[in-house]
Amino acid sequence: MPSDQLSPPPPPRQPSIAPAGPPSPSGSPAPSPPGPSSPPGAGRTAPAGPSSPPPPAPAPPSPASGRLRKLAGTALADITPLRTSPHFRRIWFGQSVSSIGQQMTALAISVQVYALTGSTFATGLVGLCSLVPLVAFGLYGGAIADTMDRRRLGLFGATGLAVLSTALAVQAFLGVRQVAVLYAVVALQAVCFALNAPARASMVPRLVPAEQLPAANALSTVSMNLGMTVGPMLGGLLIGLWSYQAAYLVDALAFGASLYAMWRLPSMRPEASGPSGTRPQRTSVLDGLRFLRDRPNLRMSFLADLAAMVFGMPRALFPALAAVLYHGDAGTVGLLAAAPAVGALLGALFSGWVGRVHRHGVAVILAVLVWGLSIAGFGLSRYLWLGLLLLAVAGAADTVSMIFRGTIMQAAAPDDMRGRLQGVFTVVVAGGPRLGDFESGTVAQLTTPVFSAVSGGVACLAAMLVLVLRYPSFARYDSRTPTP
């Protein structure tokens, strides 16, 4: 018999063997005959039987689960920069760990100063000791970042912060009861941070492609807000269990992650953007300010944040509003202070949509308007749950604004200007809320805390609308053609 094809076991008195031939009319091809090198049994189909059932087909995913996965993929923060850029991944992780440590130290310093003095004024001076050098050296640090290797500058700043945290731990272990020592360390920490932050932030456009900048900035915001939420809670726990030196020591060790990330980076010399093709040997803070004068979109990104922070920052009103509006105690103040940070963290975690937005100017405008409306509504609310919800919405809106403002600055500015603009950014982000504390506290002293909160939100809305009319090109800003 020629090369045979065996069919499955037949029913009784039915033929079971058919000659091999072309494909059947149904379209099923006949198996090839075995060749010299074929293993025994090749060309034959195994008889089916109860001993070899076909494997069950995998169940298709339900439409509901598929929609949920798709929604999660588009809503949650885009982690593409972490997956594709090892350098950015290390920088992000190091910054997240060190940010938590820094917030632990900030809380420990405030608690230690109050324990030594019993004075809220002395505790408030901690903020002033950090603000003045942060403003002065923030601009100067940005200028340095535009002339020297940014990796080296970042290493210098991170090393200084680690040494200062170690010094705080040492003074706590030795029982040094001198508030002046704490003030001096806080001022030096602000100097190191002012040198480190512009260098680190101006590296990001060199570590990820331009289309990933919104996602990278969203992840950086996640890192910052993780520090602001987890840091104080962990710091309070460590202080309660082992006193201040534990928080200081953990902060010093946490900087190891940031130092390692900086060490692994390649050289980050500023790129030349001028027609001569050479890098500047010396830069000036005034050069950066003059650059902003002729770039309305970049200038507007800073003014929008100042409008939100100076007029609509209610932080100084929380103790009074907790007592007057919600009839609460210190725990209520803590809830009010935590609500914007929680909202900001959630806004960053659910930021997967930002990479699909190209009208960054419109996004910033809308975010600031939502901030102002939320703060005005917070001043009018009489229920604690509603006040906390509105503050969380304001925090999420601030995160959206920060993501797009940072992306505009990184994409529209030339590389040899990014350091100075990051210095201005550091000053605005650090100084704006403190000016807002002064403004809201002064208005509350002259009127009432409720009026201060409501009028601050309304003033933010009015200032933003004036800025939009003054700089109409900002609403037309498109990330596909970034124009400073």
Disulfide bonds with the S-S distance in Angstrom:
none
